[in-house]
Amino acid sequence: MISEGQYIKAAAAMKQDYELLARLGEIAAKSHKYGKTPNVKYAPPGTQWLYGELNDVAHIAKSDLLQNLVAQKVEGAMVGVSPVPHFVPEVARNLYEFHVYLLREMCRELFAVQFDLYDSYNEQAFLWFTAVTKKLQETAGWKPDK
C-alpha cells in the first residue's frame, strides 16, 4: 500500500498492527479486556504519540493531512481528489520506517515467547533481528528501548 501511494490505507493497517502490540503488552500486564480496543499505554514505551498520528490519517480526521497524502486534480475551475495515487517520498519513508519498526517489535515478542516456552530462540532469526535494529539506528536515528 505504501509503494502504491495508498497512505491512508497503509496507516489503517499499521494502526491495527500497533494495536496488536498494545494487546500483547496488556496480556503481559494481565489487564486486557475482551471486546475492547487495546490501550496504547501498553505499547512499546515512547511510541504512543504515533498512535495519534496513525489515527488522524486512518480516520481522515484532518483536512491538512489529506492535502499532503492525496493527489489533487485540477481541471479549469474544478479542484478535486485524483483517482490516481501519487508518491510522496517523505511520507513513504516515514511509513516504511514505522512498518519495519513494527516488524521488529513483533519479532521481539516472538523471541520472548520462544524463550519462555523453549528456553532458546532461533539463532538466524536473532541475527536478522539485530541487523534490522542496526539499520533502524543508522537510517532513522532510532534508539532501542532499554
MORA-V99025 format. One record per residue. N is the residue number from 1. RES is the residue in one letter. SS is DSSP state (A for helix, B for strand, O for the rest). OMEGA is omega in whole degrees, 0 to 359 (NA if undefined). Layout:
# MORA-V99025
N & RES & SS & OMEGA
N & RES & SS & OMEGA
This chain:
# MORA-V99025
1 & M & O & 179
2 & I & O & 181
3 & S & O & 181
4 & E & O & 180
5 & G & O & 180
6 & Q & O & 188
7 & Y & A & 180
8 & I & A & 177
9 & K & A & 179
10 & A & A & 180
11 & A & A & 179
12 & A & A & 179
13 & A & A & 180
14 & M & A & 175
15 & K & A & 177
16 & Q & A & 178
17 & D & A & 179
18 & Y & A & 178
19 & E & A & 176
20 & L & A & 176
21 & L & A & 178
22 & A & A & 179
23 & R & A & 178
24 & L & A & 176
25 & G & A & 177
26 & E & A & 179
27 & I & A & 179
28 & A & A & 181
29 & A & O & 182
30 & K & O & 180
31 & S & O & 181
32 & H & O & 181
33 & K & O & 180
34 & Y & O & 176
35 & G & O & 181
36 & K & O & 175
37 & T & O & 180
38 & P & O & 177
39 & N & O & 185
40 & V & A & 175
41 & K & A & 178
42 & Y & A & 175
43 & A & O & 180
44 & P & O & 183
45 & P & O & 176
46 & G & O & 182
47 & T & O & 187
48 & Q & A & 180
49 & W & A & 179
50 & L & A & 180
51 & Y & A & 178
52 & G & A & 178
53 & E & A & 179
54 & L & A & 178
55 & N & A & 180
56 & D & A & 181
57 & V & A & 184
58 & A & A & 181
59 & H & O & 178
60 & I & O & 187
61 & A & O & 185
62 & K & O & 185
63 & S & A & 180
64 & D & A & 175
65 & L & A & 180
66 & L & A & 179
67 & Q & A & 181
68 & N & A & 187
69 & L & A & 185
70 & V & O & 180
71 & A & O & 177
72 & Q & B & 176
73 & K & B & 182
74 & V & B & 176
75 & E & B & 182
76 & G & O & 180
77 & A & O & 182
78 & M & B & 175
79 & V & B & 181
80 & G & B & 180
81 & V & B & 178
82 & S & O & 176
83 & P & O & 181
84 & V & O & 179
85 & P & O & 176
86 & H & O & 184
87 & F & O & 176
88 & V & O & 187
89 & P & A & 183
90 & E & A & 179
91 & V & A & 180
92 & A & A & 181
93 & R & A & 180
94 & N & A & 179
95 & L & A & 178
96 & Y & A & 178
97 & E & A & 179
98 & F & A & 177
99 & H & A & 179
100 & V & A & 178
101 & Y & A & 179
102 & L & A & 177
103 & L & A & 179
104 & R & A & 180
105 & E & A & 177
106 & M & A & 176
107 & C & A & 179
108 & R & A & 177
109 & E & A & 179
110 & L & A & 178
111 & F & A & 180
112 & A & A & 179
113 & V & A & 180
114 & Q & A & 181
115 & F & A & 177
116 & D & A & 184
117 & L & A & 190
118 & Y & A & 182
119 & D & O & 177
120 & S & O & 177
121 & Y & O & 180
122 & N & O & 185
123 & E & A & 180
124 & Q & A & 178
125 & A & A & 179
126 & F & A & 177
127 & L & A & 177
128 & W & A & 179
129 & F & A & 179
130 & T & A & 179
131 & A & A & 179
132 & V & A & 179
133 & T & A & 180
134 & K & A & 180
135 & K & A & 177
136 & L & A & 179
137 & Q & A & 184
138 & E & A & 188
139 & T & A & 186
140 & A & A & 182
141 & G & O & 184
142 & W & O & 178
143 & K & O & 180
144 & P & O & 177
145 & D & O & 184
146 & K & O & NA
